[in-house]
Amino acid sequence: MRLTEWQSRSPNRDSTAPKVITSATEALALLGAGRDPDCWIAWGDDPSTRYTILALAPSGLAVVNVRVNVPGEGPRAAGKLVRWHRVQIGELSVEIQGLNRLITFQLESQLLRGANDEADQVAAFVDTVFAAIDGRWTAPSGTIPLPRPPTAGTSDAVPQLPGPTASDR
């Protein structure tokens, strides 16, 4: 599910106000996930105060903690990029009784839960996380991966400029 799709599902209208989402999207973009990435939002106990965005990026999982209203400062977003081989995952648990389905999964200390239709969405996100960890996930075309630094001997390397040397003196 994309970040823009989460805005309509917010349990608190102010949690996804434009000024709050702007700081979160800037953090996600800087971490390489893009401005509208595939993500999951862990709303936590008080989404009117803080929540966590878990977003997929080509090089890892972007974890952005959003504070909705810091007194005297306004909204704040702080994040980190956890490389795919270091992402901490728990067990994927499923419970089915009749037509009711319940799914639970732990990702970077955040508990992802879903019942019935939301269980399908959790399962799809978890499947994408597993694919990324295994190296089977490809970033959506809207995501621009960060450029790699040039290596010596390539045409992108910084050329050595002629200049005075110790033997010229």
N, C-alpha and C positions, 0 to 999 in steps of 0.2 A: 504494500500500500504506500502510495506517495505521501509526502509531507502535506501537500495541499489537501488531500483527502482527509487527513486527520483533523484539519481545522473545523470541519463541520461536526466532528464527533467529540469535541472537547466537552468535558463535564462542567467547565466554567468558561463563560464567554470571554472574560478578560485574559485567560491563559493563552489564547491564540490571537490576541489583538495584534494589529499590524506592527506596532512598535516593539512588541515582544518577539514576534516571529522574525522581524528584521535582524535582530541580534543573533537569533538561532541560525538563520539561513547564512549569515556571514560566517559564523563559526563553522558550519557544515562545509561551505565552499572552501574555506581555508584549509580544512582537513582533507579535502579532495573528494568529498561525497557529492558535491554539486548543490545547487540551491533547492532542488525538489527531488531528493533521493528516495529510493525504497527505504522505508524505515518502520520502526515500531516505537510508539511512545508509551513509556511506563509512567502512568499518571501518579502513582504513589498514593499516600494517605491524604495529602492536601494539594490537589492540582491548582488551586487558586494561589498557591505560594511557590511551588516548585514542581518540576517534573524532569524526566530524562528522555532524550531522544537517542535511539540506537539505530544508526544509519549505515547502510552498506556503501563502502568505497572500494575502488579497485585494489588498494594496498592494505585494507584492513577494515575494522569496525570503528566507525566514528561514534564516540560516546559524548553527547553534549548535555550538560546539566543546565537547565534554564531556571533562573530565579525571576519570577514574574514582576515583583516590585521591591527593589532594594531601597530602603528609606534614604532619601536624599540623593539617590543616583538614578533610579528608574530600573528598567529590566536589565538583566545581565545573563550572558551565556558563557560558559567555560567548558572546553572540551579537550578530548585527547583522541589520538588514533592508536588503536590497539592492532598490531600486525596480526594477520590471520592465524599464524602459527602460535600466537600467544593468547588468543581469545579463550576465555574460560567459559565452558558450557557445562550444563548439568544433564540429567536424564530427561528424556522426553517421555512424559507419562500421559496415558490416555485411559479414561474410564467411560464405559458406555453402558447405559441402562435403558432398555427400550429404544425410544427415538432420541434420547438425550445423550449428548456427548460432552465430555469435559476434557480439556487438555491443559497440561502444565509443563513449563520449560523454564530453566534458569539460564540466563545469558549475562555474563559480566555482573553478577550479583543482583540482577534485576529479575523478578519473577514475571513471566509472561503467562497469563491465564486466559482461557476462553471457553465459553459454553455454546454449544450448538453452532449457529452461523459464525460466531466469532472464533470458535474452535477451528473452523476451516481456514480462517485468515491467519491464525497463529501457526497452524501447520504449514501453510504456504510460505510464511516468513521464515520459519525454522528450516524448511527444506532449502530455501535460498541461502541461509547461513551455512548449512552443512555443505552445500555445493561450493560456496566461496572458500570454506576451510579446506575442502578437498581440491581446490583449484579448477572446478568445473563451471564456476559462475563467470559470466562476462558482463561487464558494466553496461548499463543502458547507453544508447548513443548520445544522450544529452549530458553525460558525465565526461568532463575533460580531465584525463589523468595528469598529474603534475609532471613536468618534464624532468628527465634524468640529467644529472650533470654530465658534461662532455668528458670523454676519456681521452687520455693522451694518445696521439697518433691518428685521431679522427679529424675530419675536415672542420668539425665544430670546435676543436681545441683552440685555445687562445695562442696565436702565433707569437714566437719570440721576436721582439723588435730589436733591430741592430742598435747598439749603443756602445758607449765606452766600456772597455774591459780593463782589467788590471794590467794587461800587457801593452795597452795603448799609452801608458803614462811614461 
